[in-house]
């Protein structure tokens, strides 16, 4: 899939300044992807629950560039304060997106971003922030060129763009539950973008909550503390190859089985879509304890 479009060039003399604002939620993976390859592509499919009230609100202000130049002109404010570190990351991301949005170097951009949840509290702010920015960029394109009038195509492109900033952000475009990763058993699935599962899930999934208890103001990042998957760990091969002979031993691990007690009677109808048991049984829960409480 290639969204490069050199025709998206604006006549700056006719452009008026404007703003675009989006709120986009974070998400909680219940089927995790085990690493990436290539250009932000997942090594295995994943499923996440969308955290409706844990969102990032991003306002993108744009105006014709005052000083001509080939690069991105950007000011970035997080919680109404300048944030040079975030500005550098977002600027590099926007530079990468110039083939997709070639009008960006023609603009002076100011981004204001804020979260409805504390930063570094265990919620994936990269998913919510990158998806909010991706939605804003797609809205900006549509405002300028009327190229994304179809809602499904708008969401698909926003998910594609969000993935380039953060893999899990591709799933935050959709409400309730989303699926990311190519699999022959799931119609419409792709490594390039996520798809919604809103119409395929049992009603119980629309009533779940995720609570976080803040015990300290000290910054803690699960991304830095948890061990990173690598090519040598046996768990990687087991998680991305459902037919692995080691899988039965893996399934007996108590740390893996414990979270399933949320449905103590396995004879009852599972709230997962019927295809999920064949496709995802080896990947439903990662090794190790689960830190988020769900009810």
C-alpha positions as CSV (number, residue, x, y, z in Angstrom):
1,X,0.0,0.0,0.0
2,X,1.3,3.4,-1.0
3,X,-0.4,6.6,0.0
4,X,2.3,8.8,-1.7
5,X,0.5,11.6,-3.7
6,X,2.7,14.3,-5.2
7,X,-0.5,16.1,-6.4
8,X,-1.4,17.3,-2.9
9,X,0.2,20.7,-3.3
10,X,-1.6,23.9,-2.2
11,X,-1.7,27.4,-3.6
12,X,-0.5,29.2,-0.4
13,X,-1.7,32.6,-1.7
14,X,-5.3,31.3,-1.5
15,X,-4.9,29.5,1.9
16,X,-6.4,30.9,5.0
17,X,-5.2,29.9,8.5
18,X,-7.2,27.2,10.2
19,X,-7.3,24.6,13.0
20,X,-8.2,20.9,13.2
21,X,-8.9,19.2,16.6
22,X,-9.3,15.5,17.3
23,X,-9.6,13.4,20.4
24,X,-8.3,9.8,20.1
25,X,-8.2,7.1,22.8
26,X,-5.4,4.8,23.9
27,X,-6.0,1.1,23.8
28,X,-5.2,-2.0,25.9
29,X,-3.9,-5.1,24.0
30,X,-5.5,-8.3,25.0
31,X,-3.7,-10.1,22.2
32,X,-0.3,-8.6,21.9
33,X,2.0,-8.5,18.9
34,X,5.4,-9.9,19.4
35,X,7.7,-7.5,17.8
36,X,7.8,-5.7,14.4
37,X,9.6,-6.1,11.1
38,X,10.2,-3.9,8.0
39,X,8.4,-0.6,8.2
40,X,6.5,-0.8,11.4
41,X,4.8,-4.1,10.5
42,X,3.7,-6.6,13.1
43,X,5.2,-10.1,13.4
44,X,1.8,-11.5,14.5
45,X,-1.7,-10.1,14.6
46,X,-3.1,-8.3,17.7
47,X,-6.4,-7.3,19.3
48,X,-7.0,-4.4,21.6
49,X,-9.8,-2.9,23.7
50,X,-10.3,0.9,23.1
51,X,-10.0,3.0,26.3
52,X,-12.7,5.5,25.5
53,X,-12.0,7.9,28.4
54,X,-8.2,7.7,28.2
55,X,-7.6,10.0,25.3
56,X,-5.3,12.6,23.8
57,X,-6.7,15.8,22.5
58,X,-4.6,17.3,19.7
59,X,-5.2,20.6,18.0
60,X,-3.3,21.3,14.8
61,X,-3.0,24.9,13.8
62,X,-1.8,25.7,10.2
63,X,-1.1,28.7,8.1
64,X,0.9,29.5,5.0
65,X,4.6,29.4,5.6
66,X,6.2,32.8,6.3
67,X,9.7,31.7,5.3
68,X,10.1,29.5,2.3
69,X,12.0,26.3,2.9
70,X,11.9,22.5,2.3
71,X,11.5,21.3,5.8
72,X,8.8,21.1,8.5
73,X,8.1,24.2,10.4
74,X,6.7,23.2,13.8
75,X,5.9,24.4,17.3
76,X,4.8,21.8,19.8
77,X,3.1,22.4,23.1
78,X,2.2,19.6,25.6
79,X,-0.2,20.5,28.4
80,X,0.3,24.2,27.2
81,X,4.0,24.1,27.7
82,X,6.7,24.0,25.0
83,X,8.2,20.5,24.8
84,X,11.4,20.4,22.7
85,X,11.8,16.6,23.1
86,X,8.3,15.9,21.8
87,X,8.7,18.6,19.1
88,X,11.8,16.8,17.8
89,X,10.0,13.4,17.7
90,X,6.9,14.8,16.0
91,X,9.0,16.9,13.6
92,X,10.9,13.8,12.5
93,X,7.6,11.9,12.1
94,X,6.1,14.7,9.9
95,X,9.3,14.8,7.8
96,X,8.8,11.1,7.1
97,X,5.2,11.7,6.1
98,X,6.0,14.4,3.4
99,X,5.5,11.8,0.6
100,X,2.0,11.1,2.0
101,X,1.2,14.8,2.8
102,X,3.5,16.8,0.5
103,X,1.8,20.1,1.4
104,X,3.2,19.9,5.0
105,X,6.4,21.8,4.1
106,X,4.3,24.6,2.7
107,X,2.8,25.3,6.2
108,X,3.7,26.7,9.6
109,X,2.3,24.2,12.1
110,X,1.6,24.6,15.8
111,X,0.4,21.5,17.7
112,X,-1.2,21.6,21.1
113,X,-1.6,18.3,22.8
114,X,-3.0,17.2,26.2
115,X,-4.0,13.9,27.8
116,X,-7.0,13.0,29.9
117,X,-4.7,10.7,31.9
118,X,-1.3,11.3,33.6
119,X,1.7,10.8,31.5
120,X,3.8,7.6,32.3
121,X,0.9,6.1,34.3
122,X,0.9,2.9,32.4
123,X,-1.5,3.9,29.6
124,X,0.0,4.0,26.1
125,X,0.1,7.7,25.4
126,X,2.0,7.0,22.2
127,X,-1.1,5.2,20.8
128,X,-3.5,8.0,21.7
129,X,-1.2,10.9,20.7
130,X,-0.1,9.4,17.3
131,X,-3.6,8.4,16.4
132,X,-4.9,11.8,17.3
133,X,-2.2,13.4,15.1
134,X,-2.9,11.0,12.2
135,X,-6.6,11.8,12.4
136,X,-5.8,15.6,12.4
137,X,-3.5,15.2,9.3
138,X,-6.2,13.3,7.4
139,X,-8.8,15.9,8.3
140,X,-6.4,18.6,7.1
141,X,-5.9,16.8,3.8
142,X,-9.6,16.4,3.4
143,X,-10.2,20.1,4.3
144,X,-7.7,21.2,1.6
145,X,-8.4,18.7,-1.2
146,X,-11.7,16.9,-0.4
147,X,-9.9,13.6,-1.0
148,X,-11.2,11.6,2.0
149,X,-15.0,11.9,1.9
150,X,-15.5,8.2,2.4
151,X,-15.5,7.4,6.1
152,X,-14.0,3.9,5.7
153,X,-11.2,5.2,3.5
154,X,-10.6,8.1,6.0
155,X,-10.2,5.6,8.9
156,X,-8.0,3.3,6.9
157,X,-5.6,6.0,5.9
158,X,-5.6,7.4,9.5
159,X,-4.8,4.0,10.8
160,X,-2.0,3.6,8.2
161,X,-0.5,6.9,9.1
162,X,-0.8,6.3,12.9
163,X,1.0,2.9,12.5
164,X,4.1,4.7,11.1
165,X,4.3,6.7,14.4
166,X,3.4,3.9,16.8
167,X,2.3,0.4,15.9
168,X,-0.4,0.2,18.5
169,X,-1.7,3.6,17.4
170,X,-3.2,2.0,14.3
171,X,-5.8,0.3,16.6
172,X,-6.8,3.5,18.4
173,X,-8.7,4.8,15.4
174,X,-11.6,2.5,16.1
175,X,-14.1,2.2,19.0
176,X,-14.5,-0.8,21.4
177,X,-12.1,-3.3,19.8
178,X,-9.7,-3.4,16.9
179,X,-7.6,-5.9,15.0
180,X,-4.1,-5.3,13.5
181,X,-2.2,-7.7,11.4
182,X,-2.7,-9.8,8.3
183,X,-4.4,-13.2,8.8
184,X,-6.2,-15.4,6.3
185,X,-8.9,-16.1,8.8
186,X,-9.9,-12.5,9.3
187,X,-11.5,-10.7,6.3
188,X,-10.1,-7.3,5.5
189,X,-7.1,-7.7,7.9
190,X,-3.8,-6.1,7.0
191,X,-0.3,-5.5,8.4
192,X,-0.6,-1.9,7.0
193,X,-3.6,-0.8,9.0
194,X,-6.0,-2.0,11.7
195,X,-9.7,-2.9,11.2
196,X,-12.7,-2.5,13.6
197,X,-14.2,-5.4,15.4
198,X,-17.1,-3.4,16.9
199,X,-19.8,-5.5,15.1
200,X,-18.1,-8.9,15.9
201,X,-17.8,-8.9,19.6
202,X,-20.1,-9.9,22.4
203,X,-21.8,-7.1,24.4
204,X,-19.7,-7.8,27.5
205,X,-16.7,-6.3,25.8
206,X,-18.6,-3.0,25.5
207,X,-19.0,-2.8,29.3
208,X,-15.4,-3.6,30.5
209,X,-13.4,-0.9,32.4
210,X,-9.7,-0.4,33.0
211,X,-8.7,1.2,36.3
212,X,-5.3,2.5,37.2
213,X,-4.3,3.3,40.8
214,X,-1.5,6.0,41.0
215,X,0.7,5.3,44.0
216,X,3.6,7.6,43.3
217,X,4.4,10.7,41.2
218,X,7.8,9.1,40.3
219,X,8.0,8.5,36.6
220,X,7.7,4.9,35.6
221,X,7.7,3.6,32.0
222,X,6.7,0.0,31.4
223,X,8.3,0.3,28.0
224,X,11.7,0.7,29.7
225,X,11.3,-1.8,32.5
226,X,9.9,-4.8,30.8
227,X,12.3,-7.1,28.9
228,X,12.3,-6.5,25.2
229,X,11.5,-9.5,23.0
230,X,14.5,-10.7,20.9
231,X,15.2,-13.4,18.4
232,X,16.6,-15.8,21.0
233,X,13.7,-16.0,23.4
234,X,11.6,-19.2,23.1
235,X,8.4,-17.2,23.8
236,X,8.8,-15.3,20.6
237,X,8.7,-18.4,18.4
238,X,5.8,-19.9,20.4
239,X,3.7,-16.7,20.2
240,X,4.1,-16.1,16.5
241,X,3.8,-19.8,15.4
242,X,0.6,-21.3,16.7
243,X,1.5,-24.7,15.4
244,X,4.8,-24.8,17.4
245,X,5.2,-28.1,19.3
246,X,6.2,-26.2,22.4
247,X,2.8,-24.5,22.6
248,X,1.1,-27.2,24.8
249,X,3.8,-26.7,27.4
250,X,3.4,-22.9,27.1
251,X,-0.3,-23.2,27.6
252,X,0.2,-25.0,30.9
253,X,2.2,-22.2,32.4
254,X,0.1,-20.9,35.4
255,X,1.0,-17.2,34.6
256,X,-0.6,-17.7,31.2
257,X,-3.7,-19.5,32.5
258,X,-4.4,-17.2,35.5
259,X,-6.1,-14.3,33.6
260,X,-8.6,-16.7,32.0
261,X,-10.3,-17.0,35.4
262,X,-12.4,-14.0,34.3
263,X,-14.4,-16.7,32.6
264,X,-14.2,-19.5,35.2
265,X,-16.7,-21.8,33.5
266,X,-15.1,-22.6,30.2
267,X,-18.3,-24.4,29.0
268,X,-20.1,-21.1,28.8
269,X,-20.2,-19.3,25.5
270,X,-17.0,-17.3,25.1
271,X,-17.3,-13.6,24.4
272,X,-14.6,-13.9,21.7
273,X,-15.7,-14.1,18.1
274,X,-15.8,-17.7,17.0
275,X,-12.8,-17.3,14.6
276,X,-10.6,-15.9,17.4
277,X,-10.2,-19.3,19.1
278,X,-8.6,-20.9,16.1
279,X,-6.6,-17.9,15.1
280,X,-5.4,-16.5,18.5
281,X,-5.5,-19.3,21.1
282,X,-1.7,-19.3,21.5
283,X,-1.6,-15.5,21.8
284,X,-4.5,-14.6,24.1
285,X,-2.3,-13.7,27.1
286,X,1.4,-12.9,27.3
287,X,3.7,-14.6,29.8
288,X,3.9,-13.1,33.2
289,X,1.4,-11.4,35.6
290,X,-1.2,-9.0,34.3
291,X,-1.0,-5.6,35.9
292,X,-4.2,-4.0,34.7
293,X,-7.4,-4.8,36.7
294,X,-10.5,-5.2,34.6
295,X,-14.1,-5.5,35.6
